[in-house]
Amino acid sequence: MKGQRLGYIRVSSYDQNSDRQLSGEKLDRIFSDKASGKDVDRSQLKELLRFARDGDKILVHSMDRLARNLDDLRNLVKNFTSRGVSIQFIKEGLTFTGEDSPMSNLLLSVMGAFAEFERALIKERQREGIELAKKRGAYKGRKKSLSIDKIEQLKQRAANGEAKTHLAKEFGISRETLYQYLKS
């Protein structure tokens, strides 16, 4: 029995474009998440794990699009291949079927480690860039979610004893952001 060709796409933020990831691939169904790689709550990946059946083939643009780190990558590949689902990483040119040789397992580990290392380097360069920009006065941080009037209204209502969870939901901010406003 020939299975389906399934695609998994992940972009880190809502303004990123996912079109390039599996363009040109003929797929029966695509599972697409808009979430950071470190985010464990990726609903479409969970759905793909539930949906994929013996004989299916999953196509992913690259290893870093599928997994958060090397352990996650190896676990996901093992989960799929142990159920008869093959997984192909387009960028790396690697396919795993569960009948893999020691060499292909080594390649998975090495390539996954490089992807994890690359992500760590990007985060480090980003932190360094922000620090330099702060020293120059060019980085002011993220724009505030609420206007000064709204912040004052929020502080007043919190001081009057309104539930912080309710206030955060009403103002469309996280509880952490609410507490930051209350501290300032």
C-alpha positions in Angstrom: 0.0 0.0 0.0 1.4 3.4 -1.0 1.0 6.0 1.7 0.4 9.7 1.5 3.0 12.5 1.0 2.7 14.8 4.0 4.5 18.1 4.5 5.5 19.8 7.7 6.2 23.5 7.7 7.2 25.8 10.6 7.9 29.5 10.6 9.0 31.3 13.7 6.7 34.2 13.6 3.4 35.3 12.0 5.1 37.7 9.6 7.4 35.1 8.1 6.5 33.5 4.8 6.3 29.7 4.7 6.0 29.5 0.9 9.6 28.7 0.1 9.8 25.7 2.5 8.2 23.0 0.4 7.5 24.8 -2.9 7.5 22.5 -5.9 6.7 19.4 -3.8 3.6 17.4 -4.6 1.9 16.8 -1.2 -1.4 15.2 -0.2 -1.6 17.3 3.0 0.4 20.1 4.7 0.8 20.6 8.4 1.9 24.2 9.2 2.9 25.8 12.5 3.7 29.4 13.2 5.8 29.0 16.4 9.3 29.4 17.7 11.5 26.4 17.4 11.8 26.3 21.2 8.0 26.2 21.6 6.8 22.8 22.7 3.1 23.6 21.9 3.1 23.1 18.1 -0.5 22.0 17.4 0.2 21.0 13.8 3.2 18.9 14.7 1.0 17.1 17.2 -1.6 16.6 14.6 1.0 15.2 12.1 2.2 12.8 14.8 -1.4 11.6 15.3 -2.2 11.5 11.5 0.8 9.9 9.9 0.3 6.2 9.1 2.5 3.2 8.0 3.7 3.9 4.4 3.4 7.7 4.6 6.3 9.9 3.7 6.8 13.2 5.6 8.8 16.0 3.8 10.4 18.8 5.9 12.4 21.7 4.5 15.2 21.2 7.0 15.9 19.6 10.4 15.7 22.8 12.3 12.1 23.3 11.0 11.0 20.1 12.7 12.9 19.9 16.0 13.9 22.2 18.9 17.2 20.4 19.6 19.1 17.3 18.8 17.3 15.1 21.3 13.9 16.3 20.0 15.0 15.6 16.4 16.1 12.1 17.2 13.0 11.3 19.2 10.7 12.6 16.4 12.5 10.7 13.7 12.5 7.5 15.8 8.8 8.0 16.5 7.9 8.3 12.8 10.2 5.6 11.5 9.2 3.1 14.2 5.6 3.3 12.8 6.7 2.8 9.2 6.6 6.5 8.3 9.6 7.7 6.4 10.9 11.3 6.8 12.8 13.3 4.3 14.8 16.5 5.0 15.0 18.4 1.7 17.8 20.9 2.5 20.1 18.2 4.0 19.2 15.6 1.3 18.5 12.9 3.9 15.7 10.4 4.2 15.1 8.1 7.2 13.0 5.0 6.9 13.6 3.0 10.1 15.8 0.6 8.2 18.7 3.0 8.5 22.4 2.1 8.7 24.7 3.2 11.5 26.0 5.8 9.0 22.6 7.4 8.5 22.1 7.5 12.3 25.5 9.2 12.6 24.5 11.7 9.9 21.2 12.4 11.7 23.1 13.1 14.9 25.8 15.2 13.3 23.5 17.3 11.1 21.1 17.8 14.0 24.0 18.9 16.2 25.0 21.4 13.6 21.5 22.8 13.4 21.3 23.1 17.2 24.7 24.8 17.2 23.7 27.2 14.4 20.6 28.2 16.4 22.7 28.9 19.5 25.1 31.0 17.5 22.3 33.0 16.0 20.8 33.7 19.5 24.3 34.7 20.8 24.8 37.1 17.9 21.4 38.6 18.4 22.1 39.2 22.1 25.4 40.8 21.3 23.8 43.0 18.7 21.1 44.2 21.1 23.8 45.0 23.7 25.8 47.1 21.3 22.6 48.8 20.1 21.7 49.6 23.7 25.1 51.1 24.3 24.7 53.3 21.2 21.2 54.3 22.3 19.7 52.8 19.2 17.8 50.0 20.9 14.9 51.0 23.0 13.3 47.6 23.3 9.9 46.5 22.2 7.2 49.1 21.7 4.8 49.2 24.7 1.6 47.4 24.2 -0.5 50.0 26.0 -0.7 53.8 25.8 0.2 55.8 28.9 -3.5 56.4 29.5 -4.3 52.7 29.4 -1.4 51.9 31.7 -2.7 54.4 34.3 -6.2 52.9 33.9 -4.7 49.4 34.4 -2.8 50.5 37.5 -5.9 52.1 39.0 -8.1 49.1 38.4 -5.5 46.8 39.9 -5.2 49.0 42.9 -8.9 48.8 43.3 -8.6 45.1 43.6 -9.7 43.8 40.2 -8.4 40.4 39.3 -5.1 40.6 37.5 -6.0 37.7 35.2 -9.2 39.4 34.1 -7.4 42.7 33.6 -4.7 41.0 31.5 -7.3 39.4 29.3 -9.3 42.6 28.9 -6.3 44.7 28.0 -5.0 42.0 25.6 -1.6 41.5 27.4 0.0 38.6 29.3 0.0 38.5 33.0 3.8 39.0 32.9 3.4 42.2 30.9 0.7 43.3 33.4 3.1 42.9 36.3 5.8 44.8 34.4 3.4 47.7 34.0 2.4 47.6 37.7 6.1 47.7 38.7 6.9 50.7 36.6 
